[in-house]
Amino acid sequence: MPLQRICYDCGRTTTERRARCTCGEPLWLDTNPADFDWSDVTDAPGLWRYEALLPVGMPTPGRLAAAAGGTPLLREPALDGFAGTNIHLKVEGQHPTGSFKDRGSAVALAAIDAGLEDESDHAIDAVGTVSHGNMAMSMAAYAASFGLPCVVLVPDDIPEERLGVIAQFEPEIRRVRGDYGRLYRDSLQAGAAHDIAFVNSDVPLRVEGQKTTALEICEAFAPTTPDAIVMPVSSGGHASGVWKALRELDAAGAIDEMPRLYFVQTAACAPIAEAFATGAETVSPIEGGGGETVAYSIANADPPSGNRVLRAARETDGAVLAVDDDEIREAQRELATEAGLTVEASSAVPLAGARDLAEAGTLANGDDVAVVTTGTGLKEAAGSSTTDVVDSVDIDRLDAELSAFAE
């Protein structure tokens, strides 16, 4: 039977295998961590040390999933002068496919492999995802490890080098013409009709894996907590996971104080930051998809968990802000030249954001700030040409394409 889900907003629960509540907001898994404390952490590798807070344990054999999580948190005083506060870097680029997406892929595929998402008359036969690149790479790699068929839907304008990296794991890839927000929604609906589990950016199982970023940060700081966590935001799935983890730790009494959460977008496409700045209760999609930006990975004009991110920022006394491309490039250079860390542009966004927050006096000079660098910059030029072997399809043909894949 599928795991029980709960709506963070209206509180409705369901065991139906879906990602959204009837109220329209995203669901997450209903957990009861009231008796958790740090002594429950095991000696299992990576994120699996937090099995008490996860829906599934590490699969046996561990496969690639055993390598997910366990990334370092580095104190980087060389960046303090640039940022104006005490910087601790969470280096997510050390994951097998180079990004934090491996956390969600590992937990989701372990749960699917264990049959936790099978319904009585509908077993999951394949997995899929909708992605600009990092999640597609991650899902394709972990599906290959679990021996599961995988279909990847990417926007038609995806950079060619990213297609090459995805293709090496031999999933079915389709470049889809049409609105990216609609593609997210249509894939969940069409996938369910053909018993394909789409593990998209903010679905409950992915959020469960991604919440372990915050668990690792808080364990590293225990018995205290960082003053703030700063991270990039796109769909809001990772942000939702971090907020969920902090809520669970707080409910269990495992932390004494909730860190402030700051989420940073690229100014070219910042619907959540705009909603926060105007005091709006909900996030409105950006007409036309927003402008060009070096932070392509987080340019999400219609973030499915945008409202959940607003709530997370406000309830932790944090904020959502935006930085421009010049700030992103400067932070990216600073990470390389001062910390020796190569990150993709979207991963430099939170350092740029931390600097703006310090300059505004929101972050103090002595604050301990965990900056989540979500992905490596070492794979952007990798991969081979795939233009001739990856089909492009119109979004209106999505159901037919998935039906053919499922046969």
Secondary structure, DSSP 4 states (H G I P E B T S, - for coil): -PPPEEETTT--EE-SS-SB-TTSSBEEE----TT--GGG--S-SGGGGGGGGSSSPPPSS-TGGGGSS---EEE-GGGHHHHTSEEEEEEGGGSTTSBTHHHHHHHHHHHHHTTTT-BTTB---EEEEE-SSHHHHHHHHHHHHHT--EEEEEETT--HHHHHHHHTT--EEEEEES-HHHHHHHHHHHHHHTTEEE--TT-HHHHHHHTHHHHHHHHHHTTS--SEEEEE-SSSHHHHHHHHHHHHHHHHT--SSPPEEEEEEETTB-HHHHHHHHT-SSPPPPGGG----S-GGG--SS-TTHHHHHHHHHHTT-EEEEE-HHHHHHHHHHHHHHH---B-HHHHHHHHHHHHHHHTTSS-TT-EEEEEE-BBSSSTT-S---TTTSEEEEGGGHHHHHHHHH-
